[in-house]
Amino acid sequence: MGTAVEALYSQVARSGPPLFFPDPEVPAVFNFDQGLAAPETFPRGDLLRIAKLILDRDGADPLDYFDPDTGYEELVFGYRGLRERLAERIAVRQGRKLGADGVILTSGSVQGIALAVNGYVDPGDVVFVEAASFPYALRYMDMARAEIRTVPVDGKGMDVAALETLLDAAVAEGRKVKMVYTIATFQTPTNTVMPLDRRRQLIGLLRRHRFILMEDNVYGDLRFAGEEVPTLLSLDDTGRVIQCGSFSKTVAPALRMGWIAGEAAAIAALAAVRQDLGVSQWTARILAEFLAEGLMEPHLARANAVYRAKAAVAVRAVREHCGDYVKFDEPEGSFYLWLEIDDRVDWDRAAELAAREGIFFRPGERFTSGDDKRQFLRLAYSHVGEDVIANGIARLGQILKECA
Amino acid sequence: MGTAVEALYSQVARSGPPLFFPDPEVPAVFNFDQGLAAPETFPRGDLLRIAKLILDRDGADPLDYFDPDTGYEELVFGYRGLRERLAERIAVRQGRKLGADGVILTSGSVQGIALAVNGYVDPGDVVFVEAASFPYALRYMDMARAEIRTVPVDGKGMDVAALETLLDAAVAEGRKVKMVYTIATFQTPTNTVMPLDRRRQLIGLLRRHRFILMEDNVYGDLRFAGEEVPTLLSLDDTGRVIQCGSFSKTVAPALRMGWIAGEAAAIAALAAVRQDLGVSQWTARILAEFLAEGLMEPHLARANAVYRAKAAVAVRAVREHCGDYVKFDEPEGSFYLWLEIDDRVDWDRAAELAAREGIFFRPGERFTSGDDKRQFLRLAYSHVGEDVIANGIARLGQILKECA
């Protein structure tokens, strides 16, 4: 077939795809890999009913891009009706008043993260991230040729005092700091929640330094224990916090609907770099109706009850089978256990044994700060059934003992 | 709200959004602007029936990202079942055999174009495009900091002899030519079809020079008169033709489903630069079923009959009302009339008068080759009703006469 086409790849294409996937040749037996919503929570009856309702009822055509007589902005921002409902929900739940032009709809939160990176980061700009973070966000920063600098994470999320030192150092070097990316609530992979005082300190840093604070809030609605902490968006008075959210973790991933919210001027940068013709009208209208009918909060209550039960099974199984080979905090929400593996365990060998048996998880999770030699495992219990959780963790416990 | 956030925008965000939209303050009366499929052709009954069928029938969950036990590749390539159906259809209709790994699903064809640009073009690389072309494609090339060079277009599409000279010149300059982008069938905005001999010459150039030939084939299924011409993908023996297509022009835009097809090694570059988590499983499965049930070809026959009738109304109205102030070729497919406005007409003034009355079209269409002073209008008749076509063109004819 002629000249090898690979010679024509762009630099960025040569560097990807970068993300870890399990070996496709090994059948999954216990799949704790990706952070996926539980299929039994998907509100399929309501979604199908509303899908039909929308087609039967709405004048402007839900199968079209938008209403071409009025809706051109919907090509870049998405269906206005859903943006209004999301802005209302942010006002109610977070006390922050935004207009529809303060919300842009995206293909899941990840596209929103990519748009934020591309809308703000030029090659060589500095971005700060937690020392263990969401791999896709890091990939998009890397594709934008950002200089990624890591901030330590402890049991309370990003170490904001350390960030302050790092910010001052970057400024002293004359570097342009464009963005701080934090998953303040149920940080992945550590599952920590940043407490209020630390959030206030972070907003204080935002007042003093000119950067965009991207708050990844995709897990914010997935609390099943403990008290809510105010979001960074709710504490912001600079107009430079943008917050991403998604229906993928809460309603259903196949809707491909996420968003980024913030002041209109902060969101406009994302609209300017979009490389598609917006999200689906049909899907956006389904979700607008889902919110308008008041279905979201009772749905979340049901979904979080499922995750509370699965977390309890996971915690019990780890306590019973992994003994003192692991340390962890009990989760108050989200999809994960973050297990620190005792250094008696040969973790490289254990992870390889587990992978060979089809026990999938993120075995390569490390803090990216070079001097942290602790070994961790992110175990996502959300997508699988309670029996898989219990049996998979039991088998993992045996492997840990074999490798100790 | 503190420091103006605009100071933080990336260079590329400052340059966008670039695309022409009608003035939102002026109500649309006759909307001939965007190239949109006719809503009356959307197969809403079948789509809704299949949406339900998929949810009721399919084991692996259509509301999920993918089946996490086997389907990780679907995050970057999309639902395998639809890729297989598309590959089959390409084999039948174009005689080119590709596997499922030769098709990547994208959010409409535009995301596919963006992925192709990002997968192949580094800053400073040269890309060739027709001198009047699809604005979004040009925007994505610009965002990738390609050097865009234009090739003249005549009544037979891209002037391939001119491209040969331009290619040789670029090579002589020591420039890296990465891509030639052509809309060979129903070129937009000119609506021309490149004849077979010119296509063969183009493939000849592809054999001699190392570049990617991106064939935008989104209008390829929209022929309502004349004879089909073999696609560039069907003529290719280099493995360096990639072809984009979309269900947006043929089935319904809100499905947000397009694709790019080619040899697996050529498509892998696109997968590597993706900045989302793939397309909707639900939507992809709906379309796979739509194809599997054999609904596509009869649907296209019905849709093309609608466009044939609308084209006839438009042609008749232009002949009757615009007289010899315009020249045009009768369309054999797609959504547009491409009208050359006689130089007796003060076209800037006419376009402004029309816009003020809510007659929307692309008034700024020009060949981007600097020395071409002819003035053109792309009139999209596809989305509106036959009465709007007839009355809008009648009013346009009056304006042309007033401005002559």
Interface residues (C-beta under 8 A of the other chain):
Chain A: M1 G2 T3 A4 V5 E6 A7 L8 Y9 S10 Q11 V12 A13 R14 S15 G16 P17 F21 P22 P24 P27 A28 N31 D33 Q34 L36 A37 P39 F42 R44 L47 L48 A51 K52 L55 D61 P62 L63 D64 Y65 P68 D69 T70 Y72 E73 V76 S107 G108 V110 Q111 A114 N118 G119 Y120 V121 D122 Y136 Y140 M143 A144 K178 R207 R210 F211 I212 D237 T238 G239 R240 S248 A252 P253 A254 L255 R256 E263 A265 A266 A269 L270 A271 A272 V273 R274 Q275 D276 L277 V279 S280 Q281 W282 T283 H383
Chain B: M1 G2 T3 A4 V5 E6 A7 L8 Y9 S10 Q11 V12 A13 R14 S15 G16 P17 F21 P22 P24 P27 A28 N31 D33 Q34 L36 A37 P39 F42 R44 L47 L48 A51 K52 L55 D61 P62 L63 D64 Y65 P68 D69 T70 Y72 E73 V76 S107 G108 V110 Q111 A114 N118 G119 Y120 V121 D122 Y136 Y140 M143 A144 K178 R207 R210 F211 I212 D237 T238 G239 R240 S248 A252 P253 A254 L255 R256 E263 A265 A266 A269 L270 A271 A272 V273 R274 Q275 D276 L277 V279 S280 Q281 W282 T283 H383
